[in-house]
């Protein structure tokens, strides 16, 4: 208070003390300090405080808003306790602080404590990080980092941070986010022994990328290409038949999920068609789908595509959902037929790989560039079936062409069934068309012992 206002207050309200000496006021101060006053203090019970933190932790784990504690959890808990145990026990729950602001601060405290515990473990342990760039539903870009390390005898994986990307997502900008976070957390770069990213140039480039900048900080760090990102790359080299099916499915799914309206219409269509298949021991229960198709939409399925297991098809054939007038034909799945060829070739290798006739040829199985020659024959076999599904004779010829082509040698060419002309996939017949047979040489020929078996 300003001196003039203090003087006016003293003269107006405490005029009887105007002429009192200084010692009088000093004695008043000492007597005031000696007196004890009964004060009403606000304190939180330890159990109530612990309960508040536990409820806040549950809310954070379930990803619910903080207001749910004050609006739903606490009133519901009070009513349950009041009903079960009476009013006295219910009143004790009212002392638990669960307001919106309190729960929010509790969650922040828990998050900060968990973060500090993680930083404490990383400061004295070797660790590896996994980095990725993602965009949420609001089109906001984020830079996400996961960390892996050994805690005792257990491997631990935790979310390190999720930071927004404000401007361009260049390698330098992303590394600055990572480097600033590492420095603020007082974590040593030398303890980083591994980094995992996708194959984008920003992440995995040799010179100007995040992994290159990380290696400047930690020379012993090893870069690894993320296995999840490898799968789409590997799927591009799968058999053409399976690739066509997967690409068709992806196109349909992307088209449906493109708009919420399309998703709702498709859901309604599936519901109207009764598109729910009940499987039990590999068979359709009571051929429900076939009955529904005729009853609801007037459709009759004439073909059933399946694998070699006949239980499902037999259950449908026995029920005769459309009567004797509409028989149902089974069509073998090309992928399963192709898989049988690969299985038998692998069994052949396991059975004959150690026998006398095969000892000098055993390395043939790994002689191709893909280190899996029987997988190459498997693909040829599947392509022959898929490309000639319209004609059985041509399919038979194409299948035999696989065996004849792979077992041909320079002394005994067997390209009778291979397509002729300059556009043939058989390089030998192409050389015949170009009159360059003398220059052609057979490679990766099927061993004679394997061919005879």
N, C-alpha and C positions, 0 to 999 in steps of 0.2 A: 504494500500500500504506500502511496506517496506521502511524504512527511506532512504536507499541509492538510491532506484528508485525514491522516491519523490524528493530528492535533485537533481538528474540528470534531472528530468522533469522540476523543477523550474529554474535551470541554463540554460537549453536549450531553453525553450519556453518563459520564463519570466525573461530574464537576466536584464532588466531595473529596476527590483525591488530588485536586490541583496543587494544593500547597504542601503536599506530603514530600518528604525528602527521598533521595535515591535509595537509601538503605531500606526504606519501607517496601519498595517494589521488589528489591532483591530478596527480602525475606518471604514475600508472597510467592515468588517463583520457586524457592526451595520447598516451601510447604506444599505447593502444588505437585512437585515432582515426587514427594514422599507419599502422597495419597494414592490409593489404588482404586480404580474404578472397574466395575463389572462391565465388561465389554462383550458384546454379542459378535462372535466371529463366525465366518462362513468356512466350513471345512468339508471336504468330501471323504466319505468313508473309503477305506482302502479296497474293500470288496466291490463297492460300487464303481470305483475308478477302474479296477481290473475288468469288471463286466463291461464297462463302456468301451475299453480298448478291444475286448474280444468281439463284441458286436460290430464295432467299426471294421475290424479285420474281416469278419464274415461278409459284411456289405461290400468291401473292396474286392474280395475274392469272387463274389457273385456278380460283380460289375453292375451294382444297383446304385441309384442316386442316394446321397446322404439323407435326403428328406424322408426316406422310407422308415428310418428308425423312429423319428418323432411322430410320423403320421400313421404308421402301421404296427411296427414291431413292439414298441413300448405299450400302446393301448391294448394290443392283443394279449401281451404277456400279463398285463394287470388284470384283464378280464379272466384269463385262464386261472391265475393264482387266486383271484377273489372267489371264483366258482369252486375251486378245488379245496382251498385252505382257509378262506375267510378274509375279512377286510384288513385285519392287522398285518398279515403277510403281504397283502397287496400294496399297502401304504409304503412298505420298505422299498418296493420297486420304483416308487416315484422319486427316490433320491438318486437314481442312476442318471447321470448327465448324458442325454442323447439328442440334444438339439442339433439343428442343421449345421451350425457353425462348429459345434463341439465335435461332431462326427467327422467333419471335413478336416479339422485340425488333427484329430486322432489319426486319420488315414495318412496325412502328411508326415506326422511323426513316425508312424510305422514304416512308411516308404523310405524316409531318410535313414532310419536305423538299419533297415535291410540293405540299403545302398552302402552305408558305411561298413557294415559287416562284410559285404562282398569286396569292397576296396581293400579292407584289411587282409583278406585272404589272398588277394592278387598281388599284394606288395612283396610277398616272400615266396611266390610259387611261379613255376613256368605255366604259361597259358597260351591258348590259340584263340583267334577271333574269326567269326564268320560275318561277312558284310553283304548287304544287299540294299538296293534302292527300290522303293515301293510307292504306289500311288493309291490313296484311299478313295472312298466313294465321292468325296467332295473335290476330287482332282488335285488334292494337295500332296506334294511329293515329300517323302520322309526317307531319312538315312538310318537304317537299322543295323545294330551290331549285337551279336551274341558272343559269349565267351565260354570256353571250355577249359577245365583244369581238373587236377586230381586233388581231392580233399581226403587225405588218409588213403584208404583202399577203395574209394568210390570215385567214379567219374562224374563230375558236376557240370551241368550246362545251364547258364542263366542269361537272361536278357541284360545286356550291358547298358544300352541306351537306345532311344528312338528320337532323333532330332529332325526338325523340319528343314527342308532345303529351300532357302529363301530365293536364290537366284539360279544361275546355271548349275547343272549337275556335272561339272568338270571334275577331273581327277584331283586337281589342286584344291578346289573348293571342298570336295568331300573329305580329302585328307586333312584339311585344316580343321574341319569339325571333329574328326577322330583324334587328331593330335592335341587340340585344345582340351578335349575331354580327358585324355590320358594324363596330360600335365596337371590339370586341376585336381584330379584324383590322386596325384602323387604316385602314379604307377610307373615302374621302370620299363622303358621300351626293350631293354635287353632281355627281359623275361618273356617276351613274345616270340614263340618258336614256330608258330604256324598261322597262316591266313587262308581262308577259304572264300572264294567269290564265284560269280558266274563267268562266262567266257567273253563278256563285253570288253571292248578295248579300254574303256575307262577303268575297269576293274583289273584286268589281267594283262594289259599291254606290257611289252618288255621294257620300254624306256620311260614313258610318261603315263604311268597308271598308278593306282593306289598301291598295288602289290610292289611296284618298283620303289615308290616313296617309303613304304613300310620297311623294305629291305635296307634302305639307306639308314634308317634308325636302328634296325636290328638285322645285321648281316646274316645271322644264322637262321632267320625266319624262312620257312618253306611254304610255297604257295601250292594250293590244291584246288582243282576244278570241282565245283559242287556236283555231287552225284545226282541230285534232283534235276539240275540243268543238263546233265549229260543224257538223261533218259530221252528228252525230245530229239536230241541230236542222233542218238542211236536208233530211234524209231524210224528215222528217214531211210535206214538201210535194211529194214525188215523185208520179209517177202512181199511181193507186189499185191498178192491177194489179200493178205491181212492188212496191208497199208491202205488199200482201197476201202476196206470195211471201216477202219478207224477214222479215215478222213471223212467218210460219209457221215459217220456218227457225230464227229466233231462239228461238221457243217450244220447238221440238224439241230444239235444242242445250242450252238451259238446263235442260230436263227431264232430259236424259241426264247432263249434267255436275253435276246437283244432288247425287248420291250416287256414291261410288266403285263400289258394287255395280252400279248402273245402267250405268256406263261399261264395266265388265268384261263385263256381259251383252251390251251393244251391240257391243263389240269381238268377242265370240265369235260373235254373230249375223252380223256382216259377214264374219268369217272363214269361217263355214259356207256363206254364200251366195256366197263368192268375189267379194266386192264390190270388185274391183280392175279398173279399166278401163284398157286399154293403148291409148293414142292414138298414131296416126302419120299425119301429113298430114291430120288432121281426120277420120279414119275409125276405126271399131272393128275391131281386128284379129281376123278370123275369127269375129266375132259371139260371142265367148267367153261374155259374160254371158248371152245368150239360151240357149245350150246348157246352162250350169250351172243356170239356174233350173228347167229341166225335169228334169234329172238328179238334182239334190239335193232339190228341194222340190216337184216336180210342178206348177210354175207356168209359165204361158205368157203372155208379154207380147203383147197384141194391138195396142197403140198405141205409137208412138214420137213424142215431142215434141222438135222441133229447130228450128234456124233454116233460112234459105233454102238453105244449102249442102246439096246432095243427095248428096255423096260418102258420108257416114256411112250414110244410109238406104239408098243403093244397095248398099253392101257387105253390109248386113244382108239386104236383099231377095234378093240373089244367092245367099247361103248357104242361105236358107230353113231356119232352125234347127228349125222345127216341121213341115216338110214343106209340101205344097201344101194341106193341109186347114186350116191356120191362117195366113191371110195377115196381114201386119203393116201397119197403117195409119199413115201419117205425119200428125201434127198440127202445124201451123205455130205457132211460139212467138209470142204476141201482142206481147211486148216487141220482138222483131226486126221484126215487121211494122210496128209503130208507129215504129220507128227509121227504116224506109225512107221513111215519109212525111216525117219531119223532114229527112232527107238530101236528098230531092227539093225540098223547099221552100227549103232553103239553096242548093242548086244553082240554083234558079229566081231567087233574089235575086241571086246572083253573075252569072248570065247576062243578066238583064234589068234589073239595077239601074241601069245606065248608059245604057240606051236611051231614046229620045225620049219614048215613051209612059209611061215609069216615072219620069222625072226629078222631076216634081212630086209623085209618090206615094212616093218612095223612103223618106221618113221614116215611112211607115206601118209598116214592119217593127219600129220601136222605139216605137210609139205606145202599147202596152199598159202597165199598171202594172208588169209584170214586165220591161219593156223587151225582150221577145222574143215578138212576136205569133205567129210561126210555131210557137214552142214550145207556145203555147196551142192552136193548131189540131192540133198533133201529139197533145196530151193528149186532146182531144175525139175524135180518130180512134181512139185506143187504147181509150177508154172505150166507144165505140160497138161495137167488135168484142167486147170482153170482156163487156159486158152482154147481148149478143144472140148468144152462141156457140151457143145451142140452136136457133136458127132463122136460116137463111141469108137469107130474104126480109126479115125484120125487121132483120138486120144490114145488108143493102144499103140499106134505107130509112134506118137510123140514120146510115150513112156519108154518104149524100146529104144528110141533114139538116144535117150539119156544114157542107157547102159552101153550101147554101141559106140557112142561118141567118146565117153570117158575111158573106154577100154581100148580105143584105137591106138596103134603105134605106127611108126614110119614104115615098118616092114609089112604090117597088116592093118591098113585103114578100114574102118567099118562105119562109114558115113552113109549107109544106104537110106536110112530113114530121116536123115537130116534134111532140112529145106534146101532147095537148090537156088542158084542165082546169086547176084551180087549183094542182095539185101538180106541174105541168110545170116542167122546168128552163128552158124558153123563156119569158122574161119577156113577150114579145109575146103569146103565147097565154094567159098568165095575165091580162094586161090585157084580152084579148078576153072571157075568162070573167067578168071583173069589170066589163065595159062601160066601160073607161077607156082605150080605144085612142087617143082624141084627145089624151090626155095623155102617151102613150108616145113616146119619141124614140130612134132607133137610134144607137148609138155604136160607134166602132172598126169601121166597116164595111169589108169586104174591097173594095179598089179594083177598079173595073171592068176595068182592064187586067190586073190579076193574076187576076181571076176568069175572064176569057176565056182566058187562057193555061192 
